[in-house]
Amino acid sequence: MTPVPRIIDPHAIPVAGIDDHLPPVASEWLVPPALRRRFEAPPVWTPEIPGDGRHFVERAPRAASVLVPLVMRDDGLHVLLTQRTAHLRDHAGQISFPGGAVEAHDEDAVATALRETEEEIGLARSHIEVIGSLPHYTTVTSYVVTPVVALVQPGFSLALDSFEVAEAFEVPLDFLMTPANHRRHQVEIAGQQRQFLSMPWRGYFIWGATAAMLRNFYRFLSA
């Protein structure tokens, strides 16, 4: 199997389209009670983007989890994201959810997401209410990722792991759940077609697996 070529500079990839023809998630769905109800009684739906496509590394699949932290601010829910440090082997410098690979002592995907979140950004579990999870997402680096969705009580303090995390920041959930803010990129590299979504926000370029999982979250809430 020929590995998929890496996208070195996603900012330089042309925008093929903007999804402003799709409706935003209604504001009444973007509040904690409605989200709890949606995960308690999920609709029948199919993820739009199950993965990045073929791998660009020859590596056995490995289970991983990320936390999708929805911070309950006075002006609505905000998604807490991180920017990875530039020297990491996988997804260096990219915007991501806190998370990582499953360890042998982790009880389940939720345990992995909570442990990794505490290790990476110091977000205490006492502030986190897990409300559900989204379907697996497979990255080009061979991680099979479970996105664990949680509500986060404000008043927390963060302690970033400087080896893995360069910065943490928040984006309003209603911005990310509005497809008019979703851009489609397409390019041919080494004879192979690559495509991905981006959701630029105030100088941050959210793209790749993180943007795809957010798009799946949009489909889940829109179903």
Secondary structure, DSSP 8 states (H G I E B T S, - for coil): -------S-GGGS-EEEE-TTS----GGGSSHHHHHHHHHS------S--B--S-SS----EEEEEEEEEEEETTEEEEEEEEE-TT-SSSTT-EE-SEEE--TT--SHHHHHHHHHHHHH---GGGEEEEEE---EE-TTSEEEEEEEEEE-S-------TTTEEEEEEEEHHHHT-GGG-EEEEEEETTEEEEEEEEEETTEEEEHHHHHHHHHHHHHHH-
